[in-house]
Amino acid sequence: MVTELNESNFDSFVESNHIAIIDCWAPWCGPCRRMGPIIEEVANDLAGQAGVAKLNTDENQAIAIRFNINAIPTLLVFKDRVLVDKLVGLRPKDDIISYVSGL
Amino acid sequence: METDVLIIGSGPAGIQAAIHASRKKASVAVAGRTSASAASGTEMDNYFGTGPVSGDELLSRGVSQAESTGARFLGENVITAGRRGDAFEFTLEGGESVTSKAVVIATGISRRKLGIPGEKELFGKGVSYCAVCDCNFYRGRRAVIVGNDSEAAVSAEMMTGFASETSWVVWDLQASDVLFDKAVAAGVRILRSKPKAIVGESAVEALELEDGTVVPTDGVFIELGARSAADIAMDLDVMPEMDDTIKVDSGCATGVPGVFACGDVTGRPWQVAKAVGQGCVAGMNAAAYARGER
């Protein structure tokens, strides 16, 4: 199950997960719609290893500005509460799993 | 306009689909520009029965042949696609609506990248390939749209609703007069030169053009060609593959009833022989679907 984040639960999600992967998306973005099912699978495969969540950038623009997001889909990657990477663009599940395994 | 079958793309796959759908007594319309086909401007010597032949000659003969069967070539790109009940609905560049009972996606593979310095390095840092996705991040900032065809024109007009300044870099205008005029009326600044390099350290700062102009900007939106097959497919509820190709079965069906695909857009090999083979199958099956035979 992928958690939907907003202004009220974003920080607590990052703080409560050793590794947090946050898929930044918007409804009108075609590549984001393709990323959706991939992120669902990533969440299942990484259950217990990483917290996986989604952030609608249209409804949460302050967070998008805070992390200087200029393009979507973007995966925000946090390790021990620190932003370690921003992965921009559509990418396959195996690439994401492999990336997280290397953290 | 209403038609039994709308074919999106007028390269070898689309033309062959038009011939076979028309011969099955379906009314057929074909969107797209033949000059945008990957076969245009090529020389072929591996196509059955022709010997060495130019792609443009083959395309021209194919269009005449398809027109003689009753197919109508619209000469315009599709800019929106969607479903309406069991039917499909499209908008063309000139604003005309087309409704069809079946659709064949034969767009080919679109080139998305410019291949200029700074493009790869600044992707996600101001360089974008999807203005619709990312326009919201450019509210009150400067944006440049790059491209010659309908998708660039549509993107430029849309961006004026977000950016403080919108420029459109165009060097070989292919978009329709209607779309060009809409962009100009919306306040888009037109710059007629080829892009040379995207400049910036940690984010986009400017776009350099071949005529020496330097355009200060926060974002460069690269929108080459017509609306992509992947976008059109998603509008019709077909999920594209990761490489933007569309998966089809042996009948060129996509899995969504009434939506067929053929040619390069279904994946390799990118050969005219394969494209027309699939075009034949897709055209016949789309016509049969539209006529309620399957």
Boltz contact constraints between the chains, C-beta under 6 A:
constraints:
  - contact:
      token1: [A, 28]
      token2: [B, 132]
      max_distance: 6.0
  - contact:
      token1: [A, 29]
      token2: [B, 133]
      max_distance: 6.0
  - contact:
      token1: [A, 30]
      token2: [B, 231]
      max_distance: 6.0
  - contact:
      token1: [A, 30]
      token2: [B, 234]
      max_distance: 6.0
  - contact:
      token1: [A, 70]
      token2: [B, 126]
      max_distance: 6.0
  - contact:
      token1: [A, 70]
      token2: [B, 137]
      max_distance: 6.0
  - contact:
      token1: [A, 71]
      token2: [B, 124]
      max_distance: 6.0
  - contact:
      token1: [A, 71]
      token2: [B, 128]
      max_distance: 6.0
  - contact:
      token1: [A, 71]
      token2: [B, 134]
      max_distance: 6.0
  - contact:
      token1: [A, 72]
      token2: [B, 133]
      max_distance: 6.0
  - contact:
      token1: [A, 88]
      token2: [B, 124]
      max_distance: 6.0
  - contact:
      token1: [A, 92]
      token2: [B, 242]
      max_distance: 6.0
